[in-house]
C-alpha cells in the first residue's frame, strides 16, 4: 500500500514538472495557496460554508469513479482497497474540515470527514457514468465527455440557485452561474489526439470558430435553467445575469485558445499564468483572447491546412 501512495506522489511531481514547476516550489505554492484561497472564499462568497463543502465532495466523487476502483481491486485485496480509499478521502476532506472548524462551523467540520469515510465504503457501488445521457452532441466531444465526469455538480448548482432565490440572495445566484462556467472551462483540460483535429476539413481559424460556437451554444444550454430562474425572480437584474454569462463565456473562449496554444502538448505554466492574470484583472481578456487565438492558429496550422 505504501508503494501505491509513493507512486501517486511521484505522478503528482511529474505533473508539476510538465507544468513547468519545480516540485518543491509546486508543493510550497499549494501549501500557501490553500489558506489564502479559503480565506478569500469565505470573504467573497455569500453562505460560503455551503459552497465550500462542495469542493472536497467534488474531488471525492472523482476518486470514487467505478473504473478507478476496479483497477485498485485488481492490484490489492478488498480490505486494502477500502483502506486506500479511506486514506485518500480523508486526505482530501481534512484540510477543508480543519478550515471549517477554524471558522466555527463545527457540525460541517465533523460531517465532512464522516461523509468521506462512508463514501469510501460504498464507492464500488457508484454506477458508471458512461451510460448517462447528455443534452450535448458528441461533436465536439468536450461537453459530452466533461458532463459525464462532472454531472453531479450540475444538480448541486441548481440547488444553490434555488437557495439563492429562496433567501433572496442574488449574489449567490451569480456565483452559481460563474461556478457552472468554471466547470465547463475544465472540460477543455482534456488532451486531444492529432487525428481528432486532422479529420476536420477546416482552416485553423474556422476550426477554432467551430469549437467556440459549439461552446457558446452548449454553455448557454447548461446555464439556461439558472439564468431563467434568476431572471424571473429578479427581473431588475437581467442585465447583470447576461453580463455574468458573457464574462464567463469570455473565460471559456480563452480556455479553448489556451488548449490549442501549445498543441499537441498540454498547456503549461504559460497558459495557467495567462488565465490567472485574467482572473485577477478581467479587462485583460480583451487583449488576451485575440493574442492567444493567433498563437493557437499558428500551432494548428501544422495539422490543419
NORPE-V90072 format. One record per residue. N is the residue number from 1. RES is the residue in three letters. D_FIRST is the distance of its C-alpha to the first C-alpha in Angstrom with 1 decimal. Layout:
N&RES&D_FIRST / N&RES&D_FIRST
//
This chain:
1&UNK&0.0 / 2&UNK&3.8 / 3&UNK&5.3 / 4&UNK&5.2 / 5&UNK&6.7 / 6&UNK&8.8 / 7&UNK&10.0 / 8&UNK&11.0 / 9&UNK&12.8 / 10&UNK&14.6 / 11&UNK&15.6 / 12&UNK&17.1 / 13&UNK&18.9 / 14&UNK&20.3 / 15&UNK&21.6 / 16&UNK&23.3 / 17&UNK&24.9 / 18&UNK&26.1 / 19&UNK&27.7 / 20&UNK&29.5 / 21&UNK&27.8 / 22&UNK&26.5 / 23&UNK&22.8 / 24&UNK&24.0 / 25&UNK&26.9 / 26&UNK&24.8 / 27&UNK&22.5 / 28&UNK&25.7 / 29&UNK&27.5 / 30&UNK&24.8 / 31&UNK&25.0 / 32&UNK&28.7 / 33&UNK&29.1 / 34&UNK&27.2 / 35&UNK&29.7 / 36&UNK&32.6 / 37&UNK&31.7 / 38&UNK&31.3 / 39&UNK&34.5 / 40&UNK&36.4 / 41&UNK&35.0 / 42&UNK&36.4 / 43&UNK&39.6 / 44&UNK&40.4 / 45&UNK&39.2 / 46&UNK&41.1 / 47&UNK&39.2 / 48&UNK&36.1 / 49&UNK&33.9 / 50&UNK&34.1 / 51&UNK&33.2 / 52&UNK&30.6 / 53&UNK&28.4 / 54&UNK&28.4 / 55&UNK&26.5 / 56&UNK&23.1 / 57&UNK&23.8 / 58&UNK&24.3 / 59&UNK&20.9 / 60&UNK&19.3 / 61&UNK&21.3 / 62&UNK&20.2 / 63&UNK&16.5 / 64&UNK&17.7 / 65&UNK&19.2 / 66&UNK&19.5 / 67&UNK&18.9 / 68&UNK&15.6 / 69&UNK&14.5 / 70&UNK&15.9 / 71&UNK&14.0 / 72&UNK&10.6 / 73&UNK&12.3 / 74&UNK&13.2 / 75&UNK&9.8 / 76&UNK&8.1 / 77&UNK&10.3 / 78&UNK&12.1 / 79&UNK&11.1 / 80&UNK&7.3 / 81&UNK&8.8 / 82&UNK&11.1 / 83&UNK&9.0 / 84&UNK&7.4 / 85&UNK&11.1 / 86&UNK&12.4 / 87&UNK&10.7 / 88&UNK&11.9 / 89&UNK&15.2 / 90&UNK&15.8 / 91&UNK&15.2 / 92&UNK&17.8 / 93&UNK&20.2 / 94&UNK&20.4 / 95&UNK&22.4 / 96&UNK&24.8 / 97&UNK&25.1 / 98&UNK&25.9 / 99&UNK&28.6 / 100&UNK&30.0 / 101&UNK&30.3 / 102&UNK&32.1 / 103&UNK&34.4 / 104&UNK&35.1 / 105&UNK&33.8 / 106&UNK&32.4 / 107&UNK&32.0 / 108&UNK&30.1 / 109&UNK&27.8 / 110&UNK&26.8 / 111&UNK&26.9 / 112&UNK&24.5 / 113&UNK&21.3 / 114&UNK&22.4 / 115&UNK&22.8 / 116&UNK&19.4 / 117&UNK&17.9 / 118&UNK&20.3 / 119&UNK&19.6 / 120&UNK&15.9 / 121&UNK&17.3 / 122&UNK&19.8 / 123&UNK&18.3 / 124&UNK&18.6 / 125&UNK&22.3 / 126&UNK&23.0 / 127&UNK&25.5 / 128&UNK&25.3 / 129&UNK&27.4 / 130&UNK&28.8 / 131&UNK&31.8 / 132&UNK&32.8 / 133&UNK&36.3 / 134&UNK&37.2 / 135&UNK&40.6 / 136&UNK&40.1 / 137&UNK&41.1 / 138&UNK&38.7 / 139&UNK&40.6 / 140&UNK&39.4 / 141&UNK&35.9 / 142&UNK&34.4 / 143&UNK&35.6 / 144&UNK&34.8 / 145&UNK&31.2 / 146&UNK&30.7 / 147&UNK&32.2 / 148&UNK&29.9 / 149&UNK&26.9 / 150&UNK&28.4 / 151&UNK&30.8 / 152&UNK&29.7 / 153&UNK&30.9 / 154&UNK&34.4 / 155&UNK&35.2 / 156&UNK&33.9 / 157&UNK&36.2 / 158&UNK&39.1 / 159&UNK&38.4 / 160&UNK&38.7 / 161&UNK&41.9 / 162&UNK&43.3 / 163&UNK&42.5 / 164&UNK&44.2 / 165&UNK&47.3 / 166&UNK&47.4 / 167&UNK&47.2 / 168&UNK&49.4 / 169&UNK&47.0 / 170&UNK&47.6 / 171&UNK&45.3 / 172&UNK&42.3 / 173&UNK&43.4 / 174&UNK&43.7 / 175&UNK&40.2 / 176&UNK&39.0 / 177&UNK&40.9 / 178&UNK&39.3 / 179&UNK&35.8 / 180&UNK&36.6 / 181&UNK&37.7 / 182&UNK&34.6 / 183&UNK&32.5 / 184&UNK&34.8 / 185&UNK&34.6 / 186&UNK&30.8 / 187&UNK&31.7 / 188&UNK&33.0 / 189&UNK&29.8 / 190&UNK&29.0 / 191&UNK&29.7 / 192&UNK&32.6 / 193&UNK&33.6 / 194&UNK&36.9 / 195&UNK&38.3 / 196&UNK&37.9 / 197&UNK&40.2 / 198&UNK&42.5 / 199&UNK&43.5 / 200&UNK&45.3 / 201&UNK&48.9 / 202&UNK&49.3 / 203&UNK&49.9 / 204&UNK&47.1 / 205&UNK&49.0 / 206&UNK&49.6 / 207&UNK&45.9 / 208&UNK&44.9 / 209&UNK&47.6 / 210&UNK&46.4 / 211&UNK&42.8 / 212&UNK&44.2 / 213&UNK&46.7 / 214&UNK&44.0 / 215&UNK&41.9 / 216&UNK&44.9 / 217&UNK&45.8 / 218&UNK&42.3 / 219&UNK&41.5 / 220&UNK&44.9 / 221&UNK&44.0 / 222&UNK&40.7 / 223&UNK&42.4 / 224&UNK&45.7 / 225&UNK&44.9 / 226&UNK&44.1 / 227&UNK&47.0 / 228&UNK&49.5 / 229&UNK&48.5 / 230&UNK&48.9 / 231&UNK&52.1 / 232&UNK&53.6 / 233&UNK&52.9 / 234&UNK&53.6 / 235&UNK&56.2 / 236&UNK&57.2 / 237&UNK&53.8 / 238&UNK&53.8 / 239&UNK&54.4 / 240&UNK&51.3 / 241&UNK&49.2 / 242&UNK&50.4 / 243&UNK&49.9 / 244&UNK&46.3 / 245&UNK&45.6 / 246&UNK&47.3 / 247&UNK&45.5 / 248&UNK&42.2 / 249&UNK&43.4 / 250&UNK&44.2 / 251&UNK&40.7 / 252&UNK&39.6 / 253&UNK&42.1 / 254&UNK&40.8 / 255&UNK&37.2 / 256&UNK&38.6 / 257&UNK&40.5 / 258&UNK&37.6 / 259&UNK&35.5 / 260&UNK&38.2 / 261&UNK&39.1 / 262&UNK&36.7 / 263&UNK&36.4 / 264&UNK&34.7 / 265&UNK&32.3 / 266&UNK&30.3 / 267&UNK&32.2 / 268&UNK&31.3 / 269&UNK&32.2 / 270&UNK&35.9 / 271&UNK&35.5 / 272&UNK&33.3 / 273&UNK&36.0 / 274&UNK&38.8 / 275&UNK&37.2 / 276&UNK&36.5 / 277&UNK&40.1 / 278&UNK&41.5 / 279&UNK&39.5 / 280&UNK&41.0 / 281&UNK&44.5 / 282&UNK&45.1 / 283&UNK&48.5 / 284&UNK&46.7 / 285&UNK&45.8 / 286&UNK&49.4 / 287&UNK&49.1 / 288&UNK&45.5 / 289&UNK&45.6 / 290&UNK&48.5 / 291&UNK&47.1 / 292&UNK&43.7 / 293&UNK&45.5 / 294&UNK&47.6 / 295&UNK&44.5 / 296&UNK&42.8 / 297&UNK&46.0 / 298&UNK&46.1 / 299&UNK&42.5 / 300&UNK&43.1 / 301&UNK&46.4 / 302&UNK&44.6 / 303&UNK&43.4 / 304&UNK&46.2 / 305&UNK&49.9
//
